[in-house]
Amino acid sequence: MKILKKTLTQIEAANRQRMEEKEKKLDSLLKTPKGLGIIENLAIKLEGMRQNYRPKKKMVLVMAADNGVECEKVSKSKRFITQYVVEAMLNGTSSINSLAKSFGADVKVVDLGIDESSSNSKKFDFKGIIDKKLMPFGTNNIADEAAMSYETAVSAIEIGIKMVDEFVKKGYNLFATGEMGIGNTSTSSAILKVFSDLPLDDIVGFGSGIDKKTLEHKKEVVKRAILTKKIDKKDPIDVLSKVGGLDIAGMSGTFLGCAKNGVPVVIDGFISAVAALIAQKLCPNARDYMIGSHLSCEPGMKYIMSEINLTAPLLMNMKLGEGTGAIMMFPIIEAACRITEDVRTYPDV
């Protein structure tokens, strides 16, 4: 808990003076005022994080863990698929690896609770994984009990913070959040439901591609998960421990760690956005270092982005996770950093 408490005191709001100066400089360039829209907004926001910010080393930091709620058959995928995808990430053959190669970024995977007992006798190669396993079989089934202890939730958040600390020391200064864990749209939906008065129809989506019958079952599981527990909605960590997941907790730590270090971090889809919401509730200033990416197909996504007052500018019909939507913002962020370097100012006429 010490690391988390210390981090929350270290996160400073973005520098508004630098942001105002950047806006004036952008307005002086040879173009229509505000003509580059979101790119200009990004340039201003990045300047608030760090003076003359430029991306150097880029990373997708993936938090991986299994979720006990998978046993409720709320996903089209079986639990052992987590291991297949993580193995692909580690040997460079997953979707996020392909995109990372296109944008010059590295992919790192943190094991917070991958259930290696669900492998169907296949031996997986996890060489290169960052082993921070907190629960050997993943979280408990939220439909029947708390996902994890309060202390475990804190530990997962702190691992996310420490991972960012370590990679920033190695020169990384642009992060995308990624996750892998079957069942995590259910845990994310449960968290959002606790924090909001939205009906389940506006929160729970098709996730991995389930049918309508399974969707109705999934809503009932989320409802049961909440009704069977006494949850303190004013305490984000209590919410996380009761109905969340280790991957979400780790990503919350990623958001806080990036804010602490003054570097930008990109939100991916629904699950990542839920982690961002938790980070913001723990420390409102953390929002200043978050950048939205795509508007996930999950119905609850738009409500979360509204809650944290950020936009998701990319409309790409993406619903995969892994950080695949978040990394699509990397070239846009890099473009935003070049504007005041490359564009001449208006002539004095």
RODOTI-873114 format. One record per residue: x, y, z of N, C-alpha, C in turn; residue in one letter. Coordinates in steps of 0.05 Angstrom, whole numbers, padded with zeros to 5 digits, always signed. Layout:
N
XYZXYZXYZA
...
***
This chain:
349
+00017-00024+00000+00000+00000+00000+00017+00025+00000M
+00042+00023+00010+00060+00046+00012+00066+00058-00016K
+00071+00040-00035+00077+00049-00062+00054+00064-00074I
+00030+00053-00071+00006+00066-00082+00002+00093-00069L
+00003+00094-00043-00002+00120-00029+00018+00141-00037K
+00043+00133-00039+00065+00151-00047+00060+00161-00076K
+00053+00143-00094+00048+00150-00121+00026+00171-00124T
+00004+00167-00109-00019+00185-00111-00011+00213-00102L
+00008+00216-00084+00017+00243-00076+00037+00255-00096T
+00049+00238-00113+00069+00248-00132+00057+00257-00159Q
+00033+00250-00164+00021+00257-00190+00012+00286-00190I
+00024+00301-00208+00018+00329-00210+00000+00334-00235E
-00016+00355-00233-00032+00363-00255-00015+00372-00278A
-00025+00369-00302-00010+00379-00326-00005+00409-00323A
+00017+00419-00335+00025+00447-00333+00007+00464-00352N
-00012+00478-00340-00031+00494-00357-00017+00518-00371R
+00003+00529-00359+00017+00551-00372+00031+00543-00398Q
+00044+00520-00397+00057+00509-00421+00036+00503-00442R
+00013+00493-00434-00008+00487-00452-00019+00512-00466M
-00022+00533-00451-00032+00558-00462-00012+00569-00482E
+00014+00567-00476+00035+00577-00494+00036+00560-00520E
+00032+00535-00517+00031+00517-00540+00008+00524-00559K
-00015+00530-00546-00039+00537-00562-00034+00562-00578E
-00022+00582-00565-00016+00607-00579+00003+00602-00602K
+00023+00585-00598+00042+00579-00619+00028+00566-00642K
+00010+00547-00637-00005+00533-00658-00022+00553-00673L
-00034+00572-00659-00051+00592-00672-00035+00611-00690D
-00009+00612-00686+00007+00630-00702+00017+00617-00728S
+00012+00591-00731+00022+00577-00754+00006+00582-00779L
+00018+00577-00802+00006+00583-00828-00015+00562-00835L
-00039+00565-00823-00061+00546-00826-00086+00559-00815K
-00108+00547-00821-00134+00555-00809-00132+00551-00779T
-00141+00571-00763-00141+00567-00734-00156+00542-00726P
-00143+00525-00710-00154+00500-00700-00159+00481-00724K
-00147+00486-00746-00153+00470-00770-00144+00441-00769G
-00125+00435-00751-00117+00407-00749-00131+00392-00726L
-00151+00405-00714-00169+00392-00696-00156+00377-00673G
-00161+00351-00673-00151+00334-00651-00121+00333-00650I
-00108+00335-00673-00078+00336-00673-00068+00359-00657I
-00081+00382-00660-00073+00406-00644-00079+00402-00615E
-00102+00391-00609-00109+00385-00581-00088+00367-00568N
-00079+00347-00583-00059+00329-00573-00033+00343-00568L
-00025+00360-00586+00000+00375-00583+00000+00391-00557A
-00023+00404-00552-00026+00420-00528-00025+00403-00503I
-00039+00380-00504-00040+00362-00480-00012+00351-00475K
+00002+00343-00495+00029+00332-00491+00048+00352-00479L
+00045+00377-00488+00062+00398-00477+00057+00402-00447E
+00032+00397-00439+00025+00399-00410+00038+00378-00394G
+00043+00355-00407+00056+00332-00393+00086+00337-00389M
+00099+00344-00412+00128+00349-00412+00134+00370-00432R
+00152+00388-00424+00160+00409-00443+00175+00398-00466Q
+00167+00406-00490+00179+00397-00515+00179+00366-00517N
+00157+00354-00509+00155+00325-00509+00158+00314-00537Y
+00174+00292-00539+00177+00277-00564+00178+00247-00557R
+00163+00230-00571+00165+00201-00565+00192+00191-00573P
+00203+00175-00555+00229+00162-00561+00226+00132-00563K
+00222+00119-00541+00218+00090-00541+00188+00085-00534K
+00175+00068-00550+00146+00064-00547+00141+00035-00539K
+00120+00031-00522+00114+00005-00512+00085+00000-00509M
+00076-00025-00515+00050-00035-00507+00055-00053-00483V
+00044-00045-00460+00048-00060-00435+00022-00076-00430L
+00024-00102-00433+00001-00120-00432+00000-00133-00404V
-00023-00130-00391-00028-00144-00366-00045-00169-00371M
-00035-00192-00363-00049-00217-00369-00056-00232-00344A
-00081-00242-00343-00091-00257-00320-00117-00270-00328A
-00123-00293-00316-00148-00306-00320-00169-00297-00300D
-00194-00300-00308-00217-00291-00291-00235-00314-00285N
-00240-00318-00259-00257-00340-00250-00284-00340-00262G
-00295-00317-00269-00322-00315-00280-00324-00330-00307V
-00302-00337-00319-00302-00352-00344-00317-00378-00341E
-00317-00390-00317-00330-00415-00313-00361-00413-00315C
-00371-00388-00315-00400-00384-00319-00408-00385-00348E
-00388-00390-00366-00393-00392-00395-00405-00366-00406K
-00391-00344-00398-00399-00318-00408-00383-00309-00433V
-00364-00326-00441-00347-00319-00464-00348-00341-00484S
-00344-00334-00509-00343-00354-00531-00317-00370-00529K
-00296-00357-00517-00270-00370-00515-00267-00384-00488S
-00252-00406-00488-00246-00421-00464-00222-00408-00450K
-00219-00415-00424-00198-00402-00408-00170-00407-00420R
-00165-00430-00430-00137-00436-00440-00129-00419-00463F
-00148-00405-00476-00141-00387-00498-00123-00364-00489I
-00126-00357-00463-00108-00336-00452-00079-00344-00457T
-00073-00370-00452-00045-00379-00455-00037-00379-00484Q
-00055-00387-00502-00048-00387-00531-00041-00359-00540Y
-00057-00339-00532-00052-00312-00541-00027-00301-00528V
-00023-00306-00503+00001-00296-00489+00026-00308-00502V
+00025-00334-00508+00048-00346-00521+00054-00333-00548E
+00033-00327-00563+00036-00313-00588+00048-00285-00584A
+00039-00271-00564+00051-00245-00558+00081-00247-00552M
+00088-00267-00538+00116-00270-00530+00134-00278-00553L
+00123-00293-00572+00140-00301-00595+00135-00284-00620N
+00120-00262-00616+00117-00242-00637+00096-00248-00659G
+00077-00266-00653+00058-00274-00673+00029-00267-00667T
+00024-00249-00648-00003-00240-00642-00010-00215-00658S
-00035-00207-00657-00044-00183-00671-00029-00158-00661S
-00025-00156-00635-00012-00132-00625+00018-00131-00634I
+00030-00154-00637+00058-00155-00647+00060-00144-00675N
+00041-00152-00692+00041-00142-00719+00039-00112-00721S
+00020-00101-00705+00016-00072-00705+00040-00058-00693L
+00052-00070-00672+00075-00058-00659+00098-00056-00678A
+00102-00076-00695+00123-00075-00715+00119-00052-00735K
+00094-00047-00742+00087-00026-00760+00094+00001-00749S
+00092+00004-00723+00095+00030-00710+00120+00033-00693F
+00138+00013-00695+00164+00015-00681+00161+00014-00651G
+00144-00003-00641+00139-00005-00612+00146-00033-00602A
+00152-00035-00577+00157-00061-00564+00132-00070-00550D
+00130-00096-00546+00108-00108-00531+00119-00124-00507V
+00110-00117-00484+00118-00131-00460+00093-00142-00446K
+00095-00167-00436+00072-00180-00423+00078-00187-00394V
+00060-00179-00377+00063-00184-00348+00042-00205-00340V
+00052-00226-00327+00034-00247-00317+00026-00241-00288D
+00001-00233-00285-00009-00228-00258-00026-00251-00247L
-00034-00269-00264-00050-00291-00255-00060-00309-00277G
-00042-00318-00295-00049-00336-00316-00052-00364-00304I
-00075-00377-00309-00080-00404-00299-00068-00424-00318D
-00044-00433-00311-00030-00452-00328-00039-00481-00325E
-00059-00485-00307-00069-00512-00304-00091-00519-00324S
-00099-00498-00340-00121-00502-00359-00111-00505-00387S
-00089-00519-00391-00075-00519-00417-00082-00542-00435S
-00100-00561-00426-00107-00584-00442-00081-00600-00450N
-00063-00602-00431-00038-00617-00434-00018-00605-00453S
-00024-00582-00465-00005-00569-00483+00015-00554-00466K
+00041-00556-00473+00061-00542-00458+00067-00515-00473K
+00062-00493-00459+00065-00467-00472+00093-00456-00466F
+00103-00441-00485+00129-00428-00482+00125-00399-00473D
+00129-00393-00448+00126-00366-00438+00153-00351-00434F
+00172-00359-00450+00198-00346-00448+00195-00316-00454K
+00206-00299-00436+00205-00270-00440+00182-00257-00424G
+00165-00273-00412+00143-00261-00396+00154-00249-00370I
+00141-00228-00361+00149-00216-00335+00131-00229-00314I
+00143-00246-00298+00128-00262-00279+00123-00246-00253D
+00098-00237-00250+00090-00223-00226+00064-00236-00215K
+00062-00263-00219+00037-00277-00213+00029-00274-00183K
+00005-00265-00179-00006-00261-00153-00026-00282-00145L
-00040-00294-00165-00059-00315-00160-00055-00337-00181M
-00045-00360-00174-00037-00380-00193-00059-00391-00212P
-00084-00389-00203-00106-00399-00220-00124-00376-00229F
-00114-00352-00228-00130-00329-00235-00149-00321-00212G
-00167-00302-00218-00184-00292-00197-00207-00312-00191T
-00221-00308-00169-00244-00323-00162-00268-00316-00180N
-00288-00332-00179-00312-00327-00195-00329-00305-00182N
-00330-00282-00194-00344-00259-00182-00374-00264-00178I
-00385-00283-00192-00413-00289-00188-00419-00300-00161A
-00399-00312-00148-00402-00325-00122-00387-00313-00099D
-00364-00301-00106-00347-00290-00084-00330-00267-00095E
-00316-00254-00078-00298-00232-00086-00277-00242-00105A
-00270-00226-00125-00250-00234-00145-00223-00239-00132A
-00217-00223-00112-00191-00224-00099-00193-00209-00072M
-00173-00211-00056-00172-00196-00031-00165-00166-00038S
-00172-00149-00019-00165-00121-00022-00135-00117-00025Y
-00120-00132-00010-00091-00130-00010-00080-00139-00037E
-00092-00160-00049-00083-00169-00075-00088-00148-00097T
-00111-00135-00095-00118-00114-00114-00097-00091-00112A
-00090-00084-00088-00069-00063-00084-00043-00072-00096V
-00035-00097-00091-00010-00108-00101-00009-00107-00132S
-00032-00114-00145-00033-00113-00174-00030-00085-00185A
-00043-00066-00172-00040-00038-00180-00011-00029-00177I
+00001-00037-00155+00029-00029-00150+00048-00041-00170E
+00043-00066-00179+00059-00078-00199+00058-00062-00225I
+00035-00052-00232+00032-00035-00256+00049-00010-00253G
+00048+00002-00230+00064+00026-00224+00094+00021-00227I
+00102-00001-00214+00131-00008-00215+00141-00015-00243K
+00124-00028-00258+00132-00035-00286+00137-00009-00302M
+00120+00010-00299+00124+00036-00313+00150+00049-00303V
+00154+00050-00277+00178+00061-00266+00203+00049-00278D
+00203+00022-00280+00226+00008-00291+00231+00015-00321E
+00209+00015-00336+00212+00020-00365+00218+00049-00371F
+00209+00067-00355+00216+00096-00359+00246+00099-00355V
+00257+00086-00335+00286+00087-00330+00302+00076-00354K
+00289+00059-00370+00302+00047-00394+00297+00064-00419K
+00284+00087-00415+00281+00106-00438+00253+00106-00451G
+00235+00089-00442+00208+00089-00454+00192+00113-00444Y
+00179+00126-00463+00164+00150-00454+00137+00153-00469N
+00128+00131-00481+00101+00130-00493+00091+00101-00489L
+00068+00099-00475+00057+00073-00468+00029+00070-00479F
+00022+00045-00487-00005+00037-00493-00012+00015-00474A
-00037+00015-00464-00046-00006-00446-00059-00029-00461T
-00051-00053-00453-00062-00077-00465-00069-00097-00444G
-00086-00116-00451-00094-00137-00432-00099-00163-00446E
-00099-00185-00431-00107-00211-00441-00117-00227-00418M
-00142-00236-00420-00154-00253-00400-00183-00259-00406G
-00189-00283-00413-00217-00290-00420-00236-00284-00398I
-00258-00271-00405-00278-00264-00385-00277-00235-00375G
-00258-00219-00386-00254-00193-00374-00273-00171-00383N
-00290-00177-00404-00311-00157-00409-00333-00160-00388T
-00336-00184-00376-00355-00187-00354-00347-00173-00329S
-00321-00175-00322-00311-00161-00298-00312-00131-00303T
-00306-00122-00327-00307-00093-00333-00335-00083-00331S
-00354-00098-00341-00382-00090-00341-00392-00088-00312S
-00383-00107-00295-00391-00106-00267-00381-00081-00253A
-00356-00074-00259-00345-00050-00246-00360-00025-00255I
-00365-00023-00281-00380+00000-00291-00408+00002-00279L
-00421-00021-00276-00448-00022-00265-00448-00012-00236K
-00427-00019-00221-00425-00009-00193-00422+00021-00192V
-00407+00032-00210-00401+00061-00211-00424+00077-00223F
-00443+00064-00236-00463+00080-00251-00491+00069-00246S
-00510+00085-00254-00538+00076-00252-00549+00067-00279D
-00531+00061-00297-00539+00053-00324-00552+00025-00324L
-00571+00020-00340-00582-00007-00343-00562-00026-00355P
-00564-00051-00349-00545-00071-00359-00545-00072-00389L
-00567-00065-00402-00568-00065-00432-00548-00045-00443D
-00543-00024-00428-00525-00002-00437-00496-00008-00430D
-00491-00030-00416-00464-00035-00406-00452-00061-00417I
-00468-00082-00416-00458-00109-00423-00461-00114-00453V
-00438-00122-00465-00438-00126-00494-00431-00155-00501G
-00427-00159-00528-00422-00185-00539-00394-00196-00534F
-00376-00179-00524-00349-00188-00517-00335-00203-00539G
-00330-00229-00534-00314-00246-00553-00331-00256-00576S
-00356-00247-00578-00372-00255-00601-00394-00275-00593G
-00404-00272-00569-00425-00290-00559-00452-00285-00573I
-00470-00304-00571-00496-00300-00583-00515-00286-00564D
-00540-00280-00573-00558-00265-00557-00567-00279-00531K
-00569-00305-00533-00577-00321-00509-00555-00319-00488K
-00530-00321-00497-00508-00319-00478-00505-00291-00467T
-00512-00271-00484-00511-00243-00474-00530-00239-00451L
-00554-00250-00453-00574-00247-00431-00564-00262-00406E
-00551-00285-00410-00539-00299-00387-00517-00283-00374H
-00501-00270-00391-00478-00254-00382-00489-00231-00365K
-00511-00218-00373-00522-00197-00357-00531-00207-00330K
-00543-00230-00329-00551-00242-00304-00528-00248-00285E
-00506-00257-00297-00482-00263-00281-00470-00237-00269V
-00469-00216-00285-00460-00190-00276-00478-00180-00253V
-00504-00182-00257-00523-00174-00237-00519-00190-00211K
-00515-00216-00213-00511-00233-00190-00485-00225-00175R
-00465-00220-00191-00439-00213-00179-00441-00188-00161A
-00457-00169-00169-00460-00145-00153-00479-00149-00129I
-00501-00163-00134-00521-00166-00113-00512-00184-00090L
-00493-00201-00095-00484-00220-00074-00463-00209-00056T
-00456-00184-00060-00434-00172-00044-00441-00144-00033K
-00428-00138-00012-00430-00111-00001-00406-00096-00012K
-00411-00077-00031-00389-00063-00044-00390-00033-00037I
-00367-00023-00030-00364+00005-00024-00357+00020-00050D
-00377+00031-00064-00372+00044-00089-00355+00069-00087K
-00351+00080-00063-00334+00103-00058-00305+00095-00057K
-00300+00070-00055-00272+00060-00054-00266+00043-00079D
-00252+00055-00099-00247+00041-00124-00233+00014-00120P
-00216+00012-00100-00202-00013-00096-00220-00034-00086I
-00239-00027-00069-00259-00046-00059-00276-00057-00083D
-00284-00039-00100-00299-00047-00124-00282-00066-00141V
-00257-00059-00145-00239-00075-00161-00235-00103-00149L
-00232-00104-00123-00227-00130-00110-00252-00147-00109S
-00276-00135-00108-00300-00151-00107-00309-00161-00134K
-00308-00145-00155-00319-00154-00180-00300-00149-00204V
-00275-00143-00199-00257-00136-00221-00238-00159-00228G
-00215-00152-00238-00195-00172-00247-00167-00162-00243G
-00148-00180-00242-00120-00173-00239-00110-00157-00262L
-00119-00163-00287-00110-00148-00310-00119-00119-00308D
-00144-00115-00299-00154-00087-00297-00139-00072-00275I
-00133-00086-00253-00117-00073-00231-00090-00066-00241A
-00077-00084-00256-00050-00078-00266-00050-00054-00285G
-00070-00053-00303-00072-00030-00321-00078-00004-00306M
-00094-00005-00285-00098+00019-00268-00071+00029-00258S
-00054+00010-00250-00027+00018-00241-00011+00029-00263G
-00014+00019-00288+00000+00030-00311-00008+00060-00315T
-00034+00066-00313-00043+00093-00316-00031+00111-00294F
-00031+00101-00270-00020+00117-00248+00010+00120-00250L
+00024+00099-00259+00053+00100-00262+00061+00120-00283G
+00046+00121-00305+00053+00139-00327+00048+00168-00318C
+00026+00172-00303+00020+00199-00293+00042+00208-00273A
+00051+00190-00256+00072+00196-00237+00098+00204-00252K
+00103+00191-00274+00128+00196-00289+00125+00217-00310N
+00101+00228-00313+00097+00250-00332+00099+00242-00361G
+00090+00217-00367+00091+00208-00395+00063+00200-00404V
+00057+00203-00430+00030+00196-00439+00025+00166-00440P
-00001+00159-00435-00009+00131-00436-00036+00130-00451V
-00038+00112-00470-00062+00111-00487-00081+00089-00477V
-00106+00097-00475-00128+00079-00468-00134+00062-00492I
-00139+00036-00488-00147+00019-00510-00178+00018-00511D
-00190-00005-00508-00219-00007-00510-00233-00007-00483G
-00255-00022-00481-00272-00021-00458-00258-00029-00432F
-00243-00051-00433-00230-00061-00408-00209-00041-00399I
-00193-00031-00417-00173-00011-00411-00186+00014-00400S
-00208+00022-00412-00222+00046-00404-00232+00044-00375A
-00242+00020-00368-00250+00015-00340-00227+00019-00321V
-00203+00009-00329-00179+00012-00313-00172+00042-00310A
-00176+00057-00332-00170+00086-00331-00190+00099-00312A
-00215+00091-00313-00235+00102-00295-00227+00098-00265L
-00217+00074-00259-00209+00068-00232-00185+00086-00224I
-00166+00089-00243-00142+00106-00238-00151+00134-00233A
-00170+00144-00249-00179+00172-00245-00193+00175-00218Q
-00208+00155-00210-00222+00157-00184-00202+00157-00161K
-00180+00143-00165-00159+00143-00144-00144+00169-00144L
-00140+00181-00168-00125+00206-00170-00135+00222-00194C
-00152+00242-00191-00162+00257-00213-00141+00268-00232P
-00118+00275-00221-00096+00286-00238-00086+00266-00259N
-00090+00240-00254-00080+00220-00272-00092+00223-00300A
-00116+00233-00301-00130+00237-00327-00114+00255-00346R
-00098+00273-00335-00083+00292-00352-00062+00278-00369D
-00056+00253-00363-00036+00238-00378-00047+00216-00395Y
-00074+00214-00395-00088+00194-00411-00096+00205-00438M
-00093+00188-00459-00102+00195-00486-00121+00173-00496I
-00144+00181-00505-00163+00162-00516-00154+00153-00544G
-00164+00129-00552-00157+00119-00578-00183+00113-00594S
-00194+00089-00591-00216+00081-00608-00241+00077-00591H
-00264+00080-00604-00290+00075-00590-00297+00046-00594L
-00291+00030-00574-00297+00002-00574-00326-00004-00580S
-00331-00028-00591-00359-00036-00597-00375-00043-00572C
-00361-00046-00550-00376-00052-00525-00393-00028-00518E
-00419-00032-00511-00437-00010-00506-00429+00009-00484P
-00416-00001-00464-00408+00016-00441-00385+00035-00446G
-00372+00031-00469-00348+00047-00475-00353+00077-00475M
-00375+00085-00489-00380+00113-00492-00387+00126-00465K
-00398+00111-00447-00405+00123-00421-00380+00127-00404Y
-00361+00109-00406-00336+00112-00391-00321+00136-00402I
-00318+00139-00428-00303+00162-00439-00316+00188-00431M
-00343+00188-00430-00357+00212-00420-00351+00217-00391S
-00350+00196-00375-00345+00199-00346-00317+00210-00341E
-00297+00201-00356-00270+00212-00352-00264+00236-00370I
-00284+00245-00385-00283+00269-00401-00260+00268-00421N
-00259+00246-00436-00239+00243-00457-00253+00234-00482L
-00241+00239-00505-00253+00230-00530-00238+00205-00540T
-00252+00189-00556-00240+00166-00570-00243+00172-00600A
-00223+00185-00612-00226+00196-00639-00227+00175-00661P
-00217+00151-00656-00216+00131-00678-00241+00114-00678L
-00256+00114-00700-00279+00097-00703-00272+00075-00723L
-00264+00052-00712-00252+00031-00729-00265+00004-00726M
-00287+00003-00711-00302-00022-00707-00284-00044-00695N
-00266-00036-00677-00247-00055-00665-00259-00065-00639M
-00253-00090-00633-00263-00103-00608-00246-00126-00599K
-00220-00123-00603-00201-00145-00597-00188-00142-00570L
-00180-00118-00562-00164-00115-00538-00134-00118-00545G
-00118-00127-00526-00089-00131-00529-00074-00104-00531E
-00088-00082-00534-00074-00056-00539-00075-00049-00569G
-00090-00065-00585-00090-00061-00614-00102-00034-00623T
-00122-00025-00608-00133+00002-00614-00116+00024-00604G
-00105+00020-00580-00088+00041-00568-00063+00047-00585A
-00051+00027-00596-00026+00031-00611-00031+00047-00637I
-00056+00046-00647-00062+00061-00671-00059+00091-00667M
-00059+00100-00642-00055+00129-00636-00025+00137-00637M
-00007+00118-00637+00021+00125-00636+00030+00143-00659F
+00024+00137-00684+00033+00155-00705+00019+00182-00704P
-00006+00183-00694-00020+00209-00691-00007+00226-00670I
+00001+00213-00648+00016+00227-00627+00042+00238-00637I
+00056+00221-00652+00082+00230-00664+00078+00253-00683E
+00056+00252-00699+00050+00274-00717+00044+00300-00702A
+00030+00298-00680+00023+00321-00664+00048+00335-00654A
+00069+00319-00648+00093+00331-00637+00110+00346-00657C
+00104+00342-00683+00120+00355-00704+00109+00382-00714R
+00084+00387-00708+00070+00410-00720+00086+00436-00717I
+00092+00443-00692+00106+00469-00688+00135+00469-00696T
+00145+00445-00703+00173+00443-00714+00173+00449-00744E
+00153+00438-00758+00154+00437-00787+00138+00459-00801D
+00118+00470-00788+00100+00489-00802+00109+00518-00796V
+00111+00534-00817+00120+00562-00814+00097+00579-00802R
+00104+00601-00792+00085+00619-00780+00073+00638-00802T
+00051+00651-00795+00039+00670-00813+00058+00693-00818Y
+00059+00704-00842+00076+00728-00847+00063+00752-00834P
+00080+00771-00828+00070+00797-00816+00059+00814-00838D
+00032+00814-00841+00020+00830-00862-00002+00847-00850V
***
